[in-house]
Structure formats: C-alpha cells, structure tokens
C-alpha cells in the first residue's frame, strides 16, 4: 500500500510525461502552465488511494486520475477569468490569463477539458460517464456561484466542489472493478470528504460557510464532518489507511 506522498509522486510523473495533442501547437505552453500550477493533486491522489484500498492497481487508475486533475485545472483557468472571479494570482504566480492573455487562457481551459476526456474515454465508458457527470455538476455549481442572489449554499458546494471529489472516488472504484452494487459505502465517504474540503477551505479563506456560521460554527461543522468521514471509512471492509491519511491532511490545514 503506497502512502499519499508516493501516490502524489506517481501523479506528477504521469502528468510530466503526458503527451498533449500536437494540434495545440503554441497553445501547449499555456496548457502546461495551467497544469503545473503547484497544487497538491488531491483529487487524483484520492482516486489512486481508493483504487488501492479496493485492491486495484494504480496503473489502471492513472489515466482517470490525470483526467481529474486536467478537469480541475480547466475549472481554475476559467474561474480566474475577468468574466468570473477576475483573479490575477493563483498559488503565488500570475493566473493563466494574466500570463498569456484572456483568449489563450480560454482556449487553454478548453484544451485541458478535451484532453481530460480523451484520457477518460481510453479508460472505458464508466470512467467517461463518471467524469462527464461530475464536470456538468461542477459547471452548474459555478453558475449558482455567479447567480448569487438565488444560490443555495449547500447545493452550490455539492456541485461546484463536491462532484469532482465524488468522481475521484467513483473512478477509483471503477479502476478496481468494484461492482456498482458495492460502491455506496465508498461513495458516501467521497461525499463527506468533498464537503470537509469545502468547510476547511471556507474556514481558511473566511468565506462562504465561515461567513454564514462564523469561525466557531464552521470549526464545529468541520469536526462533525470529519467524524462522519472517518466513520464511513471504518464501515468499509478494506485497508483504508491512506484515505484516512488524506482526511488527516485536510484536518491539519485547519488546525
């Protein structure tokens, strides 16, 4: 069983040698820039950790894990655009549209999404359907975010953040050939993990739930969600220690 950092290294190695379409031409630089933004690769690592816990081989899950990261990167590139959040910096460096221009950034985001689905299709129909549904949910959540006057915070978080975490667990299960009938306990953990991620993120940013509940209320919600996620793992008849390690990492961020 590989630890989280080993899985993270496997994701980085796979992304480093990922061949992008030659038809992108000079746009490849912007695509690579967006993909190499220094994130923790949480979603692909969650996917690989799920596969291993379910007695699968990470080599079977790596294409879908990479696709998750490409989709996440696409969402960040478009989210940073002037028409949405208008952010000029992400992870300590200029955002893609600041570095390359708005039009190339839009196209780079499009290319990331297309490359993700090329990987997904190569992994089989279940993977492709899982990622398509998650991407559509994420986009729907982004729309709720810009339509703030009518947005439901719980639904916004479920879609914009949670759906890609749901898909990370789902893709990991498909890679391990876990039948649909046996997936529910794992998926319940994925839902809790995605929500915990959002709660911690809002707590650190002093935004979203933290504005609605206040710091103490948000910390209480994080503690409650952490307990639920760990209980989900305890109910799974498998070695879920690395998934527990990912929960530990999240909790440590809020400490």
N, C-alpha and C positions, 0 to 999 in steps of 0.2 A: 504494500500500500504506500503510494507516494504522498508526501506531505504537500501542503498548499504551495509552498515556495517552489518545490520541484515541478508541480503542475504548472505554475506560473512560468517557469523557465521553458517548459515544453511548449506553451502557447507562444511565447516570444520567439522561440526558434522556428516554429511553424510559420508565424507571420513574417519573419525575416526572409524566409525562402519562398514565400507565396508569390507565384507568378501572376501578375496582372495582365489584362488584355493588351497586346501590342497596339491595338487600335486607339488606345487612350493617348498615345503619343506624348506630347509635352505635358499633358494634364497629370501624368503619373506622379510627378513631383508633388503636386498639391494633394493627391490621394495619399501618398506615403506620409506626407507631413501630418495630415489629419489622423492617420492610423498610428503614428509613432508619437503620440502626444503625452506619453508618460503615465497613463492610467494604470490602475492595479489589476486590470484584466479580471475583475471579479466575476463577471458573467461566464466567460469561457472556463475559468477555474471551477466555478460551481458546476458547470456541465461535466467536466472531466472527473471531478470528485464524485459526482452522482454515478457516473458510469462505473468507476472503480468500486464504489460501495455496493453496486448492484452486480458485481462480479463480471463486468465487461472489460474490454481492452481500450485503453485511451486512444490507441491509433484509430479505432473505429469512430471515436467521437471528435477527433481533432478538426476535421473539416467543418462540422456543425459548430464546434466551439469557436473556430475562427470566424464563421459567418455571424455568430452572435456579436463578436467584437466589431466586425465591419458595420453591422446594423447600428450598434450603439454609437460608433464613430460618425456614421451618417447623420444620426439624430442630433449629435452635438454640433456638427458643422452647420446644419440648417437652423438649429436652435439659437446659435450665436449671431445669425444674420441680423442686419438692421431692421428687417420687417418683423422679427420676433423679439428676442431679448436684447439685441444690439450690444453684445459683449465684445470688448476689444482685446481681452486677455483670458486665457484659459491655461491653468496649470503652469503659470509663470512665464508664458510666452504668448506672442500675438496669436489671435484666433486665425483660422484659415482665410476668412475673407479680408482681414487686415493684412495678412502676409501676401496674399496672391490676388486680391480683388474680389468683388462680390460675385461677378458672373462665373469666374473659375471655381469659386467656392461652391456655388450651387451645383455646377457640373461635377465637381469632385464628390459631393454628397450623393448625387445620382449614381455616380460610378461605384461608390462604396456599396450602395444598396444592390446594384446589379451584380457586382462581384459576389456579394453575400449569397444571392440566390443561385448563382452558378454553383457555388460550393454546396448549397443546400440540396439542389436537385441531384447533384452527384452522390449525395448521401442517402437518397431514397425519398419516396413520396411522403412518408410520415414526417421526416425532418422538414421538408419543404412546407408542408401544411402547418406544422407547428410554428415555424418562423414567419410564415405569411400572416397567420392569425395574430401573432404577437406584434408584428410590425403595424398592422392595421389598428390594433388596440392602442399601441403607443402613439400613433398619429392622431387617433381620436382623442386621446388624453391631452395631446398638445393643443388640439383645437379647444378643448374645455379650458385649458390654461389661458388662451388668449381671449376666450369669451367669458372672462372672469365674473361678470355680473350674474351669470346664470350657472356658474360651475358648482358642482358638488365635490367638496374636498376629498371625500373617501373614494368616490368614483374616479376623480382625476388621478389620484395616487395609484389606484388599482390599475388604471390603463397606462398612464404615462411612464410609471416606474415599474409597477408590478408585473406587467405582462411579459417583459423580456426576462425577468427572473423566473417566472413560470415556465417560459420556453427553455431556459437553460437547464432546468431540472427535467423537463419533458424530453429534450433532445438527448440528455444523458441517459435517460431510461430507454429510449428507442435504440440508442447505440449499443446498449447492453441487452437488447432483445427482451425487455420486460413486457409481458402482455398488458394490454390496456386495462384489463380487469384487476391487475395487481399494482397499478400505478398510484392509486388515490392517496395512500399514506405519504408517499414521496412528494406528490404534488401539493399536499397540504403543508408540508414543510416549506416548499418553494414559495408558497403564498405568504406564509409567516415571515420567511427570510426577506422577501421583497418589501414587505411592509416595515419590518425592522430597519432595513436600509433607509427607507424614506424618513422614518421617525428620527433616526440618528442624523441624517443629512439636514433635516429641518432644524434639529436642535443645534447643530454646529453653525448653520447659516442664520439662525434666529429668524426663520421664515416659516411660511406655511403653517404646519401644526403648532410650531412654537409660538407663533403669533396668536393663534386661537386658544391654546391651552396654557400658555405661559411655560417657563423653563421647568418648573417642578411638575406640572401636569404632563409635560412631554417626557420627562425622565421616567415618571411613573408608567406611562404608556410603553416606553422602551423596555422597562423591566418586565411588564406584563407580557409583551410580545416575545421577548427573549425566552421567558419561561415556557410559553406556548410552543415556540420553535424547538426548544430542547425536548419537550415532552413528545413532540412529533417524532423526533429522531429516536427517542427511547422506545417508541412503539414499533419501529422498523426492525425486523429480524435480519440485521446485517451489521457489518462494521462501518458505522457512520462517523468514526472519529474525526476524519478530515472535514466532513461537513460541520461537525461541532467546532473544529478549529476555525472555520470561516465565520461562525457565529461569534467566537471569541474575538476575532479581529474586528468585527463590527462593534462589539460592546466596548472594546478598548479605545476605539475612536471617540466615544462619548464620555470616557472616564475623566 
